[in-house]
Amino acid sequence: MNFDVVIEPGKPGQFDVIVDGEVIATKSRKLLQKLTFTGFPKHEDVLAKLEELKKVKS
């Protein structure tokens, strides 16, 4: 799977995966998860959404 990727700085603790202007995955914004650096989306879920978008666009 090949995608053009751009990494942009965000707010501390922010992690979003954006495709064509649409957020497809984001880190939980709950306080405890921010403080413990947890709550990131599962990579399997992100890859599944990317595959789904790839099929829709082709």
VMD Tcl script that draws the C-alpha trace (Angstrom):
set ca {
  {0.00 0.00 0.00}
  {1.55 3.32 -1.06}
  {0.33 6.75 0.01}
  {1.79 10.22 -0.11}
  {2.25 11.31 3.49}
  {2.63 14.74 5.03}
  {3.48 15.13 8.69}
  {2.33 18.40 10.21}
  {2.87 19.66 13.74}
  {-0.18 19.86 15.93}
  {-1.04 20.58 19.50}
  {0.75 18.59 22.22}
  {-0.83 15.14 22.42}
  {-2.68 15.54 19.12}
  {-2.63 12.69 16.61}
  {-4.96 12.71 13.61}
  {-4.91 10.81 10.34}
  {-6.46 13.00 7.65}
  {-7.20 11.84 4.11}
  {-8.45 14.36 1.55}
  {-9.44 16.74 4.35}
  {-11.39 14.10 6.29}
  {-10.27 12.83 9.70}
  {-10.31 9.03 9.48}
  {-8.59 8.32 12.80}
  {-7.72 10.32 15.87}
  {-6.13 9.87 19.27}
  {-8.52 9.87 22.18}
  {-8.81 13.30 23.76}
  {-9.61 12.02 27.26}
  {-7.43 13.59 29.95}
  {-6.09 10.32 31.41}
  {-5.07 9.07 27.97}
  {-3.38 12.38 27.20}
  {-1.38 12.17 30.41}
  {-0.36 8.52 29.87}
  {0.36 8.80 26.11}
  {-2.25 6.15 25.30}
  {-5.44 6.20 23.24}
  {-3.86 6.09 19.81}
  {-5.97 4.48 17.06}
  {-5.07 0.86 16.30}
  {-2.94 0.63 13.19}
  {-5.16 -2.17 11.86}
  {-8.18 0.17 12.00}
  {-6.30 2.95 10.21}
  {-5.10 0.59 7.48}
  {-8.62 -0.83 7.02}
  {-10.03 2.68 6.56}
  {-7.27 3.53 4.08}
  {-8.01 0.37 2.09}
  {-11.70 1.22 2.10}
  {-11.01 4.74 0.81}
  {-8.66 3.36 -1.84}
  {-11.42 1.04 -3.15}
  {-13.95 3.89 -3.26}
  {-11.58 6.10 -5.26}
  {-10.66 3.47 -7.84}
}
mol new
graphics top color blue
foreach p $ca { graphics top sphere $p radius 0.5 }
foreach p [lrange $ca 0 end-1] q [lrange $ca 1 end] { graphics top cylinder $p $q radius 0.2 }
display resetview
